[in-house]
């Protein structure tokens, strides 16, 4: 998701590939994903929800908007801090 977001923002496939390679190599990400916590799921669902929201807003498709709302809702259920995703989307 980091690679997709970076490619979308920069319009550079190489920047997307580089960011997707650097993200899992980060010591913080290795530590967070090695524990049995809800943060990795929350981060994934939050990024997917916000990415699909940007797709829905640029294309006007209702399907992406609905799936975005579902992903953000699941992220909210995973971690209560997910309410910030709702505020960001609004």
N, C-alpha and C positions, 0 to 999 in steps of 0.2 A: 504494500500500500504506500510505503514511503517513496518507492521508485515511481509509482504511477502519479502520485501527487507532485513530485519534483518534476517529472516530465511534462505534466500538465501546466505547471506554473512557468517553467523555463522554456518549454517547447524544444528541449534538447534531449534526444534519446540517450546520449552518453552521460548527461548529468543524472538522468533517472537510473541508469545502470549503476553509476558510481554511488549514488545515495543508497540504492538497495543493497549494495555490497558493504558499504560502511555501517549501515544500521545494525545488522546482526553481529558485526565485529566489535561493537561498542561494549566495553566492560560492564557498563550499567545495564544494557539490554540483556547481556548474558546472565547477569545476576538476577534480574527481575524474572526472566523466563525460566530460570532453573528452580524457582520456588513454586509451590503449588498454591498460587494466589490468583485472585481474579483480575489483576492489573493487565496481563497480556490480552485476555479476552476483551476487557473494557477498551484497551487501546485499539485493538483490531476493529471492534464494532463501531467505535467512535470515528475512526478514520474512514471506514467504509461508509458510514452514514453521512459524514460531511462531504466526502467525495461524490456520493450519489446525489446529494443535494446540489452540489455545483453542476453536475451533469443535468439534473432536472431543470435548474434555473437557466442554463444556457440553451437547452434544446426545447424546453417547454413540455417535455413528456411527463405524463402523469404516473406512468409505471415506475420510473426512477424515483419520483417523489414519494410514492407509497413505500417502496423498498427502503428508501432512506429513512423514512419515519419509523419503519419496523426496526431497522438496525439501531437507530438512536434510542428507541424505546427499550430494546434489549440491552443496550449499553447502560441505560438508566437503571434497569433492573439488576444489572451486574454490580454496579457501584452507584451509590446515591449521588456522588459527585457528577454523575451523568446529566444532572439537571443543567449543568453549564453548557452541555451540547445543545439543549433545547434553546437556551438563551442565545447561543452563538448562531444557531440556525435562524432564529427569529430576527 
